[in-house]
Amino acid sequence: MDRFDLSFLQLRFLDIIDIILVAAIIYYVYNLIRGTIAVNIVLGLIIIYLVYIVTEQLKMQLLSHILGGFVSVGFLALIIVFQQEIRRFLLLIGKNAALHRNKIWKTFLSGNKEQENINEPAIKHIIDACKTMQHSRTGALIVFAKFFDDQYYQNTGEPIDAHISKRLIETIFKKNSPLHDGAMVIAEGKIKCASCILPVSDNIKLPAQYGLRHRAGIGITEMSDAVAIIVSEETGQLAYAKQGRVRMDVSYSDLEELLTRDI
């Protein structure tokens, strides 16, 4: 029995790396657009291209000519259709690169001093504040940023740079406080700023009952490696957002475990 001739497959080590990198980029882009309307657009474009191939093979000149004109400008069409997703993709790469660069620069200037983490007493202050706000049905959004970017957060909020305190957190999110509307950002072991405006998630699979507070908490975790706690003003439920996904009705013990692990 004749064997298949695979001599044409002359793969180098760099070719394998090339394939792995392309697969990683495709997977990364898929995670970026998963759950958004962009997925439906991609499926539509794939269907149009497959129909074009079929009409070419069947010699259906009129239809293939029309679809061929669309396919010929496919790259330009992709840029126009996916301009929001492309902008989000580039923003995500640039923002994370800038945050890591700032971290390295600050570490170099501070003599290789390790970044200050949030300690156990601070986590207890945060959980105690969440308990009080849950019982009083006070809406809150607390973001924990691993790499704090002054320009990104403080340009949309009020700088604070204070130690983490239960009373301070409750005061900021008090309904009559001028800083309650927006997000509080905690980084480097301190409350850095409050009343920050965050990007809102455009995930179409999110339940309709999610308001702007939940969508903002999810949105910031989609664009960075931050995590967020959301206290619902309507139900008082605690939610925990990470990597664009949200966990609802989180208990205090689970919240303590999540914060200890992630921040």
C-alpha positions in Angstrom: 0.0 0.0 0.0 1.3 3.4 -1.0 2.2 5.8 1.7 1.2 9.5 1.6 4.1 11.7 0.5 4.6 14.3 3.1 7.9 15.6 1.8 6.3 18.9 0.8 5.8 19.7 4.5 9.1 21.1 5.3 8.4 22.8 8.7 11.2 24.7 10.4 11.2 25.6 14.1 10.3 29.2 13.2 7.3 27.9 11.2 6.0 26.1 14.3 6.5 29.3 16.3 4.7 31.2 13.6 1.7 28.9 13.7 1.5 29.1 17.5 1.6 32.9 17.4 -1.1 33.1 14.8 -3.3 30.7 16.8 -2.7 32.7 19.9 -3.7 36.0 18.1 -6.8 34.3 16.8 -7.7 33.0 20.2 -7.0 36.5 21.8 -9.2 38.2 19.2 -12.0 35.7 19.7 -12.0 36.3 23.4 -12.1 40.0 22.7 -15.2 39.9 20.5 -16.9 36.9 22.2 -20.4 37.8 23.3 -20.5 40.9 21.2 -22.3 41.7 18.0 -19.0 41.4 16.2 -19.3 37.6 16.3 -22.5 37.7 14.2 -20.8 40.0 11.7 -17.8 37.7 11.3 -20.2 34.8 10.7 -22.0 36.8 8.1 -18.8 37.6 6.3 -17.8 34.0 6.3 -21.1 33.0 4.8 -20.8 35.6 2.1 -17.4 34.4 1.2 -18.5 30.7 1.1 -21.5 31.7 -1.2 -19.0 33.6 -3.4 -16.9 30.4 -3.8 -20.0 28.3 -4.6 -21.2 30.8 -7.2 -17.8 30.9 -8.8 -17.8 27.1 -9.2 -21.3 27.1 -10.6 -20.5 29.8 -13.1 -23.3 32.1 -11.8 -21.7 35.2 -13.3 -24.0 37.9 -12.1 -24.1 36.9 -8.5 -20.5 36.0 -8.3 -19.6 39.4 -9.9 -21.6 41.2 -7.2 -20.1 39.1 -4.3 -16.7 39.4 -5.9 -16.8 43.1 -5.7 -17.6 42.9 -2.0 -14.9 40.3 -1.4 -12.3 42.5 -3.3 -12.8 45.3 -0.8 -13.1 42.9 2.1 -10.1 44.3 4.1 -11.4 47.9 3.9 -14.9 46.6 4.8 -13.4 44.9 7.9 -11.8 48.1 9.0 -15.1 50.0 8.7 -17.3 47.4 10.2 -14.9 46.5 13.1 -13.6 50.0 13.8 -14.9 49.8 17.4 -13.4 46.4 18.0 -10.1 47.3 16.4 -9.9 50.5 18.5 -10.7 48.4 21.6 -8.0 45.8 20.7 -5.3 48.5 20.1 -6.3 50.3 23.2 -6.1 47.2 25.3 -2.6 46.4 24.0 -1.4 50.0 24.3 -2.9 50.5 27.8 -1.4 47.3 29.2 2.0 48.1 27.7 1.9 51.6 29.1 0.9 50.4 32.6 3.7 47.8 32.6 6.2 50.4 31.4 5.1 52.8 34.2 5.5 50.0 36.7 9.0 49.2 35.6 9.9 52.9 35.6 8.6 53.4 39.1 10.3 50.3 40.3 13.6 51.5 38.9 13.2 54.9 40.5 12.3 53.5 43.8 15.3 51.2 44.0 13.6 48.0 43.0 11.1 48.4 45.9 8.2 45.9 45.6 4.8 47.3 44.9 2.7 47.7 48.1 -0.1 45.1 48.1 -3.4 45.3 49.9 -3.0 43.6 53.3 -5.4 41.6 55.3 -6.7 44.4 57.5 -7.4 46.5 54.4 -9.4 43.7 52.9 -11.4 43.5 56.1 -12.2 47.2 55.9 -13.4 46.7 52.3 -15.6 43.8 53.2 -17.0 45.5 56.2 -17.8 48.5 54.1 -19.5 46.3 51.5 -21.6 44.7 54.3 -22.8 48.2 55.4 -23.6 49.3 51.9 -25.4 46.1 51.1 -27.7 46.4 54.1 -28.4 50.1 53.3 -28.8 49.3 49.5 -26.1 51.8 48.6 -24.8 51.3 45.1 -21.0 51.1 44.8 -18.3 50.2 42.3 -14.8 49.5 43.7 -12.0 48.7 41.2 -8.7 47.1 42.1 -6.1 48.1 39.6 -2.8 46.1 39.6 -1.1 48.9 37.7 -2.4 52.4 38.4 -2.3 54.9 35.5 -2.7 58.4 36.8 -3.8 59.9 33.4 -6.3 57.1 32.7 -8.1 57.2 36.0 -7.6 60.6 37.5 -8.6 62.4 34.3 -12.1 61.1 34.9 -12.3 61.3 38.7 -11.1 63.0 41.8 -7.6 62.1 43.2 -7.6 61.0 46.8 -4.5 58.9 47.6 -5.7 57.9 51.1 -5.3 54.8 53.2 -8.1 52.2 52.9 -10.7 52.8 55.6 -14.2 51.4 56.1 -15.6 54.8 57.0 -13.9 56.5 54.1 -15.4 54.0 51.6 -18.9 54.4 53.1 -18.5 58.2 53.0 -17.5 58.2 49.3 -20.5 56.1 48.2 -23.0 57.8 50.5 -25.9 58.8 48.3 -25.6 62.5 49.1 -21.8 62.5 48.6 -20.6 64.3 45.4 -18.2 61.4 44.8 -20.7 58.5 45.0 -21.5 58.4 41.3 -18.7 56.6 39.6 -16.0 54.1 40.5 -13.5 54.1 43.3 -10.0 52.9 42.3 -7.8 51.1 44.8 -4.2 50.4 43.8 -0.8 50.2 45.5 -2.5 49.6 48.9 -4.4 53.0 48.8 -7.6 54.5 47.6 -6.2 56.5 44.6 -9.3 58.2 43.3 -13.1 58.2 43.2 -16.0 59.2 41.0 -14.2 57.8 37.9 -16.0 57.2 34.7 -15.2 53.8 33.3 -15.8 52.2 29.8 -19.1 50.3 29.6 -19.1 46.7 28.4 -20.9 46.2 25.0 -21.4 42.5 25.6 -24.8 41.7 24.2 -25.1 38.5 26.3 -25.3 40.5 29.6 -28.7 40.3 31.2 -31.0 43.3 30.7 -31.2 43.9 34.4 -27.5 44.9 34.6 -27.3 48.6 34.9 -24.5 51.0 34.1 -22.7 50.2 37.4 -22.5 46.5 36.5 -21.6 47.1 32.9 -18.9 49.6 33.9 -17.4 47.1 36.3 -17.4 44.4 33.7 -16.0 46.8 31.0 -12.9 47.8 33.0 -12.1 44.2 33.6 -12.4 43.5 29.8 -9.9 46.3 29.0 -7.3 45.6 31.8 -6.3 43.1 34.4 -8.3 44.9 37.1 -11.0 43.3 39.2 -14.1 45.0 40.5 -16.7 44.7 43.3 -20.2 45.9 42.5 -22.9 46.5 45.1 -26.3 46.7 43.6 -28.5 49.6 44.6 -31.7 47.8 43.7 -31.1 44.4 45.3 -28.1 44.9 47.5 -26.4 41.9 46.0 -22.6 41.8 45.8 -21.0 41.0 42.4 -17.4 40.3 41.5 -16.1 41.0 38.0 -12.9 39.7 36.5 -11.7 39.3 32.9 -15.0 40.4 31.5 -17.0 37.9 33.5 -19.2 38.6 36.5 -20.0 36.4 39.5 -23.3 37.4 41.1 -24.6 37.1 44.7 -21.1 36.6 46.2 -20.9 35.8 49.9 -18.6 37.6 52.3 -16.4 34.6 52.7 -16.1 34.1 49.0 -15.4 37.8 48.5 -12.6 37.6 51.0 -11.1 34.6 49.3 -11.4 36.2 45.8 -9.8 39.5 47.0 -6.9 37.7 48.8 -6.2 35.7 45.6 -6.6 38.4 43.0 -5.2 41.5 44.6 
